[in-house]
Every structure is written in structure tokens, then in C-alpha cells.
Amino acid sequence: MQGLLSSSTWTWVVIPLLIFCARIVDVTVGTARVVFVSRGYRLLAACAGFVEVLIWLLAIGQIMKNLSNPMCYIAYASGFALGNYIGITLTERMSLGIVLVRVIVNRSAEPLVEALRQRNYGVTCIEGEGAFGRVSIVFSIIPRREVNEAVGVIKTFNPKAFYSIEDVASVSENKFIAPRNILGIGPFKLFRPFRKGK
């Protein structure tokens, strides 16, 4: 291939472009690996780590062969920056893992609890004391890919309800969760569909 291109084109365009693309893939995979590790997906994390390091070695190898070429440094840094952006964007779309949804309302939570149960979400409700009196606290553990649906139910019940969403590393059993793929992952379900407004 190098014979089809001039030496300067190969040195100043092709090699930096390859480094740039490799770095994008490397950092994107690395960002996904961090997500896999944080959510307990050991096999996925190991596979992503293998791909990440392999691509990094190839990229850094080209850098070391072209230390006098400033375009390689620019390509490497630019690929790293863009890889971070793409990696964060993609991991935000991942439907991996489970989350804890906590809702605090200052009125009876029965309508909300019933609406969530009708959608097969396990729900726990307790009474508490807030800054302005008695409140109801509703807990539910749901697949991450269904967060938008659950938030929609909450806002329908009470648009001003306070709610928080937290990552859950693991659960002991699925007794309180509807029988579905709680980890939200399958061979063809790594990412949830892109939705308008997300």
C-alpha cells in the first residue's frame, strides 16, 4: 500500500489518520470497560480490556516509529479527546445493569405504588418525616433500560415529586423484581433504542 502513495503522504496523512482512528476506538472501548467493571460484568470487562490494550499498543507503536512527526502527536491527542466524547455518549445509551429509584412524595403514595405494580415493578413504600411534615418514600429496583418508563409513571402521578436514581452493583435475589432480564443485557440488547430527547 505504501508503494501506491508518496512517502510524504504516507508519513503526514495516512499514519496520523490510522493513529487517530485507533485512538478513538481504544478510548471508546476503554470507557465501556470502566462501565462494565463498575456494574460487575467481568467477562465483558475482560474482553474490552484485551481489545483496548491491543489497539493502544498498535497506536503507540506507530508513535514510537514516528517520533519526529508532530502530526502523529496531534492525531493521538485528538483521537483520545474524541474517543472520550464518543465513549461517554455510547455508555449513556447502554441498557446495562439495574438501578434504584427512590421517590419522595408529601401525600399518599398509594396511586403511585399501584401504577408501578401494574407495570410489574417491585415496590417498597415506607413513611418518613420531611422538612414540611410526613412524607411517603417509595423504592423500586428496575432494569436501567426501563428508567424512562418509570420516570414517566412518577411524573404522571406527581410532576413535582422528588426522585433520585442510583446505580445498583448487585442484588441478592430477584424476589422483589418482576421476572424479566433484570441485567438488561443480551447478545442483541447491549444498547437500548435511541429515543427522542435523549
Disulfide bonds with the S-S distance in Angstrom:
none
